[in-house]
Amino acid sequence: MKKILLILGIATLFTSCSIYKKYSRPEEISTDKLYGNIEKADTTTMADISWRDFFTDKYLQGYIEQGLKNNIDMQLAAERVSQAELALQAAKLAFIPSFGFEPQISSSTNTSFAYTLPIKASWEIDIMARNINAKRRAEASLEYNRLYRRSVQTALVSAIANSYYTLLMIDAKLRISRSTSANWKENVRTMKAMKEAGMTNAASISQTEANSCSIDASLHDLEYQLVQAQNAFALLLNVTPQDFPRGELNSVDFKQELLVGVPAQLLSHRPDVQQAEYNLQLAFYNTNIAHANLYPSLTISGDGAFKGSPADWAFSFLAKLVQPIFNAGSNRANYKIAQSQQREAVLNFHHKLLEAGNEVNTALAQCRSARSKTDLRIRQIDNLEKAVYSTRQLMSHSEATYLEVLTAQQSLLSARLLQVSDRFEGIQGVINLYRALGGGVDTSVEPAVEKNPIFKKSRKK
């Protein structure tokens, strides 16, 4: 018996070191060149700005607050956090002895009864760190779900902002199209008057009326798009469809400098990236638990009574120690499965980092593209306005036809609508970049999520 215990003790000593080991980030995970060829980068990033300071529109601020309070995804995320907190409490209780009642009733005669109320206690000695790893896994799960809630919040904030500015974009296009529609109706009346005066023909009138009908049809399309956008916005806020008070696109002022910081900051700013790492931690501790299951456990239990001989106790104790030998096949299979799942989590974490860097690069390119087109679009509209004026002057001297005027007006309408689209694209690019960098969490309202242990070294004590 002593020899068996000695052998088991030595085996435990040499194998338990890795089981007690805490998680550390794999060395093969690197953040180099995540942003591609972006050269100018420092430690300042847009993600440090609270959404309350980033979005200054008073209507939008109110809608974001309403969405964070009412959105169903936010409520579901809060429930997941509560469940993880309870799971962590259960994991902590595994370190203390458990007690139970096993009442027994027996009868000796028809009128005589005997009963006992023994209290049984058991306590597992955590020699192979099962409970420690289970507790660490529960802690990682709690942080994972807290980060999930933050991830939902960042996505929701950007979705509400994008949806709000979509409404403003459609409003701007409707104003332009309605004004143009009124002008084209006036053109039709002018063309008919010119025909009566013998200055034009029926073909020109038909062309003008066709263009007027096309603009009126586009108005119905825009009105339908507005209803769709309002319904989608209502769903984000978890309210019934309605007409939402809002500002104007021309009053939106996004002059934030496009500060992306350094790629390594994605590890501490983007909740979905942190989620991927906590998922890797969960896999790491699951592997430790599966590894511990290859070795015996030791549980002290009793009900206050001594039964059997010392040899019986020794036999029972030895049976528990050698039990993993009989389950060695299934335990080793589970251990290999856990190792495979851990490798899978490493791959997912690395891919999430690449995905985050790709999103930053794409959003930054979108912002720069929209800003580059701003001056060009202004010059285009300015030249088209001059063209409309010039063709009108030429027509008055019979040097140009009215169709040339109509063509210039049609080009001007298209350019103005494109200018609105460019403006919205620039706003959308800034919002997407803000989210891609991990912005959208108001830390003054929501309790800060506990930092990943691997980041604690950089904090001042």
Contacts in CASP RR format, 6 or more apart in sequence:
PFRMAT RR
TARGET T0000
AUTHOR 0000-0000-0000
METHOD contacts of the structure
MODEL  1
MKKILLILGIATLFTSCSIYKKYSRPEEISTDKLYGNIEKADTTTMADIS
WRDFFTDKYLQGYIEQGLKNNIDMQLAAERVSQAELALQAAKLAFIPSFG
FEPQISSSTNTSFAYTLPIKASWEIDIMARNINAKRRAEASLEYNRLYRR
SVQTALVSAIANSYYTLLMIDAKLRISRSTSANWKENVRTMKAMKEAGMT
NAASISQTEANSCSIDASLHDLEYQLVQAQNAFALLLNVTPQDFPRGELN
SVDFKQELLVGVPAQLLSHRPDVQQAEYNLQLAFYNTNIAHANLYPSLTI
SGDGAFKGSPADWAFSFLAKLVQPIFNAGSNRANYKIAQSQQREAVLNFH
HKLLEAGNEVNTALAQCRSARSKTDLRIRQIDNLEKAVYSTRQLMSHSEA
TYLEVLTAQQSLLSARLLQVSDRFEGIQGVINLYRALGGGVDTSVEPAVE
KNPIFKKSRKK
1 314 0 8 1.000
1 318 0 8 1.000
4 318 0 8 1.000
4 321 0 8 1.000
5 321 0 8 1.000
8 296 0 8 1.000
8 321 0 8 1.000
11 295 0 8 1.000
12 127 0 8 1.000
12 128 0 8 1.000
12 295 0 8 1.000
15 291 0 8 1.000
15 295 0 8 1.000
16 127 0 8 1.000
16 128 0 8 1.000
16 129 0 8 1.000
16 295 0 8 1.000
18 288 0 8 1.000
18 291 0 8 1.000
19 128 0 8 1.000
19 129 0 8 1.000
19 133 0 8 1.000
19 288 0 8 1.000
19 291 0 8 1.000
19 292 0 8 1.000
20 129 0 8 1.000
20 132 0 8 1.000
21 288 0 8 1.000
22 136 0 8 1.000
22 453 0 8 1.000
23 136 0 8 1.000
23 140 0 8 1.000
23 280 0 8 1.000
23 281 0 8 1.000
23 284 0 8 1.000
23 285 0 8 1.000
23 453 0 8 1.000
23 454 0 8 1.000
24 454 0 8 1.000
25 277 0 8 1.000
25 454 0 8 1.000
26 280 0 8 1.000
26 346 0 8 1.000
28 346 0 8 1.000
28 350 0 8 1.000
29 346 0 8 1.000
29 349 0 8 1.000
29 350 0 8 1.000
29 353 0 8 1.000
31 262 0 8 1.000
31 263 0 8 1.000
31 264 0 8 1.000
31 266 0 8 1.000
31 267 0 8 1.000
31 353 0 8 1.000
32 263 0 8 1.000
33 263 0 8 1.000
34 263 0 8 1.000
34 266 0 8 1.000
34 353 0 8 1.000
34 354 0 8 1.000
34 356 0 8 1.000
34 357 0 8 1.000
34 360 0 8 1.000
35 41 0 8 1.000
35 260 0 8 1.000
35 263 0 8 1.000
35 357 0 8 1.000
35 360 0 8 1.000
35 361 0 8 1.000
35 364 0 8 1.000
36 357 0 8 1.000
36 361 0 8 1.000
38 260 0 8 1.000
38 361 0 8 1.000
38 364 0 8 1.000
41 260 0 8 1.000
41 261 0 8 1.000
41 262 0 8 1.000
41 263 0 8 1.000
42 259 0 8 1.000
42 261 0 8 1.000
42 262 0 8 1.000
43 261 0 8 1.000
43 262 0 8 1.000
43 265 0 8 1.000
44 259 0 8 1.000
44 261 0 8 1.000
45 259 0 8 1.000
45 260 0 8 1.000
45 261 0 8 1.000
45 265 0 8 1.000
45 269 0 8 1.000
45 437 0 8 1.000
46 54 0 8 1.000
46 256 0 8 1.000
46 258 0 8 1.000
46 259 0 8 1.000
46 260 0 8 1.000
46 433 0 8 1.000
46 434 0 8 1.000
46 437 0 8 1.000
46 439 0 8 1.000
47 265 0 8 1.000
47 269 0 8 1.000
47 270 0 8 1.000
47 434 0 8 1.000
47 437 0 8 1.000
47 438 0 8 1.000
47 439 0 8 1.000
47 440 0 8 1.000
49 256 0 8 1.000
49 434 0 8 1.000
49 439 0 8 1.000
50 440 0 8 1.000
50 441 0 8 1.000
50 442 0 8 1.000
50 443 0 8 1.000
50 444 0 8 1.000
51 64 0 8 1.000
51 157 0 8 1.000
51 439 0 8 1.000
51 440 0 8 1.000
51 441 0 8 1.000
51 442 0 8 1.000
52 61 0 8 1.000
52 442 0 8 1.000
52 444 0 8 1.000
54 256 0 8 1.000
54 434 0 8 1.000
54 439 0 8 1.000
54 440 0 8 1.000
55 61 0 8 1.000
55 64 0 8 1.000
55 161 0 8 1.000
56 253 0 8 1.000
57 164 0 8 1.000
57 247 0 8 1.000
57 252 0 8 1.000
59 164 0 8 1.000
59 244 0 8 1.000
59 245 0 8 1.000
59 246 0 8 1.000
59 247 0 8 1.000
60 160 0 8 1.000
60 161 0 8 1.000
60 164 0 8 1.000
63 160 0 8 1.000
63 164 0 8 1.000
63 233 0 8 1.000
63 237 0 8 1.000
63 244 0 8 1.000
64 157 0 8 1.000
64 160 0 8 1.000
64 161 0 8 1.000
66 237 0 8 1.000
66 239 0 8 1.000
67 74 0 8 1.000
67 156 0 8 1.000
67 160 0 8 1.000
67 236 0 8 1.000
67 237 0 8 1.000
67 238 0 8 1.000
68 74 0 8 1.000
68 153 0 8 1.000
68 156 0 8 1.000
68 157 0 8 1.000
70 237 0 8 1.000
70 238 0 8 1.000
70 239 0 8 1.000
71 156 0 8 1.000
71 236 0 8 1.000
71 237 0 8 1.000
71 238 0 8 1.000
72 238 0 8 1.000
73 152 0 8 1.000
73 156 0 8 1.000
74 149 0 8 1.000
74 152 0 8 1.000
74 153 0 8 1.000
74 156 0 8 1.000
77 145 0 8 1.000
77 148 0 8 1.000
77 149 0 8 1.000
77 152 0 8 1.000
77 153 0 8 1.000
78 149 0 8 1.000
80 145 0 8 1.000
80 148 0 8 1.000
80 149 0 8 1.000
81 142 0 8 1.000
81 145 0 8 1.000
81 146 0 8 1.000
81 148 0 8 1.000
81 149 0 8 1.000
83 145 0 8 1.000
84 138 0 8 1.000
84 141 0 8 1.000
84 142 0 8 1.000
84 144 0 8 1.000
84 145 0 8 1.000
84 146 0 8 1.000
85 142 0 8 1.000
87 138 0 8 1.000
87 141 0 8 1.000
87 142 0 8 1.000
88 135 0 8 1.000
88 138 0 8 1.000
88 139 0 8 1.000
88 141 0 8 1.000
88 142 0 8 1.000
90 138 0 8 1.000
91 131 0 8 1.000
91 134 0 8 1.000
91 135 0 8 1.000
91 137 0 8 1.000
91 138 0 8 1.000
92 135 0 8 1.000
92 138 0 8 1.000
94 124 0 8 1.000
94 131 0 8 1.000
94 134 0 8 1.000
94 135 0 8 1.000
95 126 0 8 1.000
95 131 0 8 1.000
95 135 0 8 1.000
96 123 0 8 1.000
97 121 0 8 1.000
97 122 0 8 1.000
97 123 0 8 1.000
98 121 0 8 1.000
98 122 0 8 1.000
98 123 0 8 1.000
99 119 0 8 1.000
99 120 0 8 1.000
99 121 0 8 1.000
100 119 0 8 1.000
100 120 0 8 1.000
100 121 0 8 1.000
101 117 0 8 1.000
101 118 0 8 1.000
101 119 0 8 1.000
101 120 0 8 1.000
102 118 0 8 1.000
102 120 0 8 1.000
102 303 0 8 1.000
103 115 0 8 1.000
103 116 0 8 1.000
103 117 0 8 1.000
103 118 0 8 1.000
104 115 0 8 1.000
104 116 0 8 1.000
104 118 0 8 1.000
105 113 0 8 1.000
105 114 0 8 1.000
105 115 0 8 1.000
106 113 0 8 1.000
106 114 0 8 1.000
106 115 0 8 1.000
107 113 0 8 1.000
107 114 0 8 1.000
108 114 0 8 1.000
118 303 0 8 1.000
118 304 0 8 1.000
118 305 0 8 1.000
119 303 0 8 1.000
120 301 0 8 1.000
120 302 0 8 1.000
120 303 0 8 1.000
121 301 0 8 1.000
121 302 0 8 1.000
121 303 0 8 1.000
122 299 0 8 1.000
122 300 0 8 1.000
122 301 0 8 1.000
122 302 0 8 1.000
123 299 0 8 1.000
123 300 0 8 1.000
123 301 0 8 1.000
124 130 0 8 1.000
124 131 0 8 1.000
124 297 0 8 1.000
124 298 0 8 1.000
124 299 0 8 1.000
124 300 0 8 1.000
125 298 0 8 1.000
125 299 0 8 1.000
125 300 0 8 1.000
126 132 0 8 1.000
127 297 0 8 1.000
127 298 0 8 1.000
128 292 0 8 1.000
128 295 0 8 1.000
128 296 0 8 1.000
128 297 0 8 1.000
129 288 0 8 1.000
129 292 0 8 1.000
130 289 0 8 1.000
130 292 0 8 1.000
130 293 0 8 1.000
130 297 0 8 1.000
133 285 0 8 1.000
133 288 0 8 1.000
133 289 0 8 1.000
133 292 0 8 1.000
134 285 0 8 1.000
134 289 0 8 1.000
136 281 0 8 1.000
136 285 0 8 1.000
137 281 0 8 1.000
137 282 0 8 1.000
137 285 0 8 1.000
137 286 0 8 1.000
137 289 0 8 1.000
140 278 0 8 1.000
140 281 0 8 1.000
140 282 0 8 1.000
140 285 0 8 1.000
141 278 0 8 1.000
141 282 0 8 1.000
143 274 0 8 1.000
143 278 0 8 1.000
143 449 0 8 1.000
143 450 0 8 1.000
143 452 0 8 1.000
144 275 0 8 1.000
144 278 0 8 1.000
144 279 0 8 1.000
144 282 0 8 1.000
146 449 0 8 1.000
146 450 0 8 1.000
147 271 0 8 1.000
147 272 0 8 1.000
147 274 0 8 1.000
147 275 0 8 1.000
147 278 0 8 1.000
147 449 0 8 1.000
148 271 0 8 1.000
148 275 0 8 1.000
150 271 0 8 1.000
150 441 0 8 1.000
150 446 0 8 1.000
150 449 0 8 1.000
151 271 0 8 1.000
151 272 0 8 1.000
151 275 0 8 1.000
153 440 0 8 1.000
153 441 0 8 1.000
153 446 0 8 1.000
154 270 0 8 1.000
154 271 0 8 1.000
154 435 0 8 1.000
154 438 0 8 1.000
154 439 0 8 1.000
154 440 0 8 1.000
154 441 0 8 1.000
155 435 0 8 1.000
156 236 0 8 1.000
157 435 0 8 1.000
157 439 0 8 1.000
157 440 0 8 1.000
158 431 0 8 1.000
158 432 0 8 1.000
158 434 0 8 1.000
158 435 0 8 1.000
158 440 0 8 1.000
159 236 0 8 1.000
160 233 0 8 1.000
160 236 0 8 1.000
160 237 0 8 1.000
161 431 0 8 1.000
162 428 0 8 1.000
162 431 0 8 1.000
163 229 0 8 1.000
163 232 0 8 1.000
163 233 0 8 1.000
163 236 0 8 1.000
164 233 0 8 1.000
164 246 0 8 1.000
165 249 0 8 1.000
165 252 0 8 1.000
165 424 0 8 1.000
165 427 0 8 1.000
165 428 0 8 1.000
165 431 0 8 1.000
166 229 0 8 1.000
166 233 0 8 1.000
166 424 0 8 1.000
167 226 0 8 1.000
167 229 0 8 1.000
167 230 0 8 1.000
167 233 0 8 1.000
167 244 0 8 1.000
167 246 0 8 1.000
168 246 0 8 1.000
168 247 0 8 1.000
168 248 0 8 1.000
168 249 0 8 1.000
168 252 0 8 1.000
168 424 0 8 1.000
169 249 0 8 1.000
169 420 0 8 1.000
169 421 0 8 1.000
169 423 0 8 1.000
169 424 0 8 1.000
170 222 0 8 1.000
170 225 0 8 1.000
170 226 0 8 1.000
170 229 0 8 1.000
171 226 0 8 1.000
171 246 0 8 1.000
171 248 0 8 1.000
171 249 0 8 1.000
172 248 0 8 1.000
172 249 0 8 1.000
172 250 0 8 1.000
172 420 0 8 1.000
172 423 0 8 1.000
173 222 0 8 1.000
173 417 0 8 1.000
173 420 0 8 1.000
174 219 0 8 1.000
174 222 0 8 1.000
174 223 0 8 1.000
174 226 0 8 1.000
176 413 0 8 1.000
176 416 0 8 1.000
176 417 0 8 1.000
176 420 0 8 1.000
177 215 0 8 1.000
177 218 0 8 1.000
177 219 0 8 1.000
177 222 0 8 1.000
177 413 0 8 1.000
177 417 0 8 1.000
178 219 0 8 1.000
180 215 0 8 1.000
180 409 0 8 1.000
180 413 0 8 1.000
181 212 0 8 1.000
181 215 0 8 1.000
181 216 0 8 1.000
181 219 0 8 1.000
183 409 0 8 1.000
184 208 0 8 1.000
184 211 0 8 1.000
184 212 0 8 1.000
184 215 0 8 1.000
184 409 0 8 1.000
185 212 0 8 1.000
187 208 0 8 1.000
187 212 0 8 1.000
187 402 0 8 1.000
187 406 0 8 1.000
187 409 0 8 1.000
188 205 0 8 1.000
188 208 0 8 1.000
188 209 0 8 1.000
188 212 0 8 1.000
190 402 0 8 1.000
191 200 0 8 1.000
191 204 0 8 1.000
191 205 0 8 1.000
191 208 0 8 1.000
191 402 0 8 1.000
192 205 0 8 1.000
194 200 0 8 1.000
194 402 0 8 1.000
195 201 0 8 1.000
195 202 0 8 1.000
195 204 0 8 1.000
195 205 0 8 1.000
200 401 0 8 1.000
200 402 0 8 1.000
204 401 0 8 1.000
204 402 0 8 1.000
204 403 0 8 1.000
207 403 0 8 1.000
207 406 0 8 1.000
208 402 0 8 1.000
208 406 0 8 1.000
211 406 0 8 1.000
211 410 0 8 1.000
215 413 0 8 1.000
230 241 0 8 1.000
230 242 0 8 1.000
230 243 0 8 1.000
230 244 0 8 1.000
231 241 0 8 1.000
233 244 0 8 1.000
234 240 0 8 1.000
234 241 0 8 1.000
234 242 0 8 1.000
234 244 0 8 1.000
249 420 0 8 1.000
249 423 0 8 1.000
249 424 0 8 1.000
252 423 0 8 1.000
252 427 0 8 1.000
254 426 0 8 1.000
254 427 0 8 1.000
254 430 0 8 1.000
256 430 0 8 1.000
258 364 0 8 1.000
258 367 0 8 1.000
258 368 0 8 1.000
258 430 0 8 1.000
258 433 0 8 1.000
260 360 0 8 1.000
260 364 0 8 1.000
260 433 0 8 1.000
260 437 0 8 1.000
261 437 0 8 1.000
263 357 0 8 1.000
265 437 0 8 1.000
266 273 0 8 1.000
266 353 0 8 1.000
266 356 0 8 1.000
266 357 0 8 1.000
266 360 0 8 1.000
266 437 0 8 1.000
266 438 0 8 1.000
267 273 0 8 1.000
267 274 0 8 1.000
267 277 0 8 1.000
267 353 0 8 1.000
267 452 0 8 1.000
267 455 0 8 1.000
268 274 0 8 1.000
268 451 0 8 1.000
268 452 0 8 1.000
268 455 0 8 1.000
269 437 0 8 1.000
269 438 0 8 1.000
269 439 0 8 1.000
270 356 0 8 1.000
270 436 0 8 1.000
270 437 0 8 1.000
270 438 0 8 1.000
271 438 0 8 1.000
271 441 0 8 1.000
271 449 0 8 1.000
272 352 0 8 1.000
272 356 0 8 1.000
273 349 0 8 1.000
273 352 0 8 1.000
273 353 0 8 1.000
273 356 0 8 1.000
274 449 0 8 1.000
274 452 0 8 1.000
276 345 0 8 1.000
276 348 0 8 1.000
276 349 0 8 1.000
276 352 0 8 1.000
276 353 0 8 1.000
277 349 0 8 1.000
277 452 0 8 1.000
278 452 0 8 1.000
279 345 0 8 1.000
279 348 0 8 1.000
279 349 0 8 1.000
280 342 0 8 1.000
280 345 0 8 1.000
280 346 0 8 1.000
280 348 0 8 1.000
280 349 0 8 1.000
282 345 0 8 1.000
283 338 0 8 1.000
283 341 0 8 1.000
283 342 0 8 1.000
283 344 0 8 1.000
283 345 0 8 1.000
284 342 0 8 1.000
284 345 0 8 1.000
286 338 0 8 1.000
286 341 0 8 1.000
286 342 0 8 1.000
287 335 0 8 1.000
287 338 0 8 1.000
287 339 0 8 1.000
287 341 0 8 1.000
287 342 0 8 1.000
289 338 0 8 1.000
290 331 0 8 1.000
290 334 0 8 1.000
290 335 0 8 1.000
290 337 0 8 1.000
290 338 0 8 1.000
290 339 0 8 1.000
291 335 0 8 1.000
291 338 0 8 1.000
293 324 0 8 1.000
293 331 0 8 1.000
293 334 0 8 1.000
293 335 0 8 1.000
294 324 0 8 1.000
294 328 0 8 1.000
294 331 0 8 1.000
294 332 0 8 1.000
294 335 0 8 1.000
295 324 0 8 1.000
296 320 0 8 1.000
296 321 0 8 1.000
296 322 0 8 1.000
296 323 0 8 1.000
296 324 0 8 1.000
297 320 0 8 1.000
298 320 0 8 1.000
298 321 0 8 1.000
299 320 0 8 1.000
324 331 0 8 1.000
356 436 0 8 1.000
357 436 0 8 1.000
359 432 0 8 1.000
359 436 0 8 1.000
360 433 0 8 1.000
360 436 0 8 1.000
360 437 0 8 1.000
362 432 0 8 1.000
362 436 0 8 1.000
363 429 0 8 1.000
363 432 0 8 1.000
363 433 0 8 1.000
363 435 0 8 1.000
363 436 0 8 1.000
364 433 0 8 1.000
366 425 0 8 1.000
366 426 0 8 1.000
366 428 0 8 1.000
366 429 0 8 1.000
366 432 0 8 1.000
366 433 0 8 1.000
367 426 0 8 1.000
367 429 0 8 1.000
367 430 0 8 1.000
367 433 0 8 1.000
369 425 0 8 1.000
370 422 0 8 1.000
370 423 0 8 1.000
370 425 0 8 1.000
370 426 0 8 1.000
370 429 0 8 1.000
371 426 0 8 1.000
373 422 0 8 1.000
374 422 0 8 1.000
377 415 0 8 1.000
377 418 0 8 1.000
377 419 0 8 1.000
377 422 0 8 1.000
378 419 0 8 1.000
380 415 0 8 1.000
381 412 0 8 1.000
381 415 0 8 1.000
381 416 0 8 1.000
381 419 0 8 1.000
384 408 0 8 1.000
384 411 0 8 1.000
384 412 0 8 1.000
384 415 0 8 1.000
385 412 0 8 1.000
387 408 0 8 1.000
387 411 0 8 1.000
387 412 0 8 1.000
388 405 0 8 1.000
388 408 0 8 1.000
388 409 0 8 1.000
388 412 0 8 1.000
391 400 0 8 1.000
391 404 0 8 1.000
391 405 0 8 1.000
391 408 0 8 1.000
392 405 0 8 1.000
394 400 0 8 1.000
394 404 0 8 1.000
395 401 0 8 1.000
395 402 0 8 1.000
395 404 0 8 1.000
395 405 0 8 1.000
434 440 0 8 1.000
451 459 0 8 1.000
END
